[in-house]
């Protein structure tokens, strides 16, 4: 199970298996020993952790298939609405021009 909270993703399985704790220990060891930190965190996640509000993630960046499919459905919905609005504008322009010709 995956939970999305405050633009962060929480995996219940990872919590049960202490994967977040292990990742935290790896980062802490690298900080204490002044060596380069592990490079398994995305730039967006690091920016979020340090308080920089910049997110450049795309739907393709989502690794969870179920969430990715849902995001694609939302994306397609909004794309179809934009296309529909474009058609409505064209239809209203045609209607207004035909009224003027009468």
SULLIN-V812064 format. One record per backbone hydrogen bond with DSSP energy under -1.0 kcal/mol. NH is the residue of the N-H (numbers start at 1). CO is the residue of the C=O. If there is no record, write none. Layout:
nh = {NH,NH}
co = {CO,CO}
This chain:
nh = {3,5,8,10,12,15,16,17,18,19,22,23,24,25,26,27,28,29,30,31,32,33,35,46,47,48,49,50,52,54,61,62,68,69,70,71,72,73,74,75,76,77,78,79,80,81,82,83,84,85,86,87,88,89,90,91,92,93,94,95,96,97,98,99,100,101}
co = {10,8,5,3,1,11,12,13,15,14,18,19,20,21,22,23,24,25,26,27,28,29,30,42,43,44,45,46,47,52,58,59,64,65,66,67,68,69,70,71,72,73,74,75,76,77,78,79,80,81,82,83,84,85,86,87,88,89,90,91,92,93,94,95,96,97}
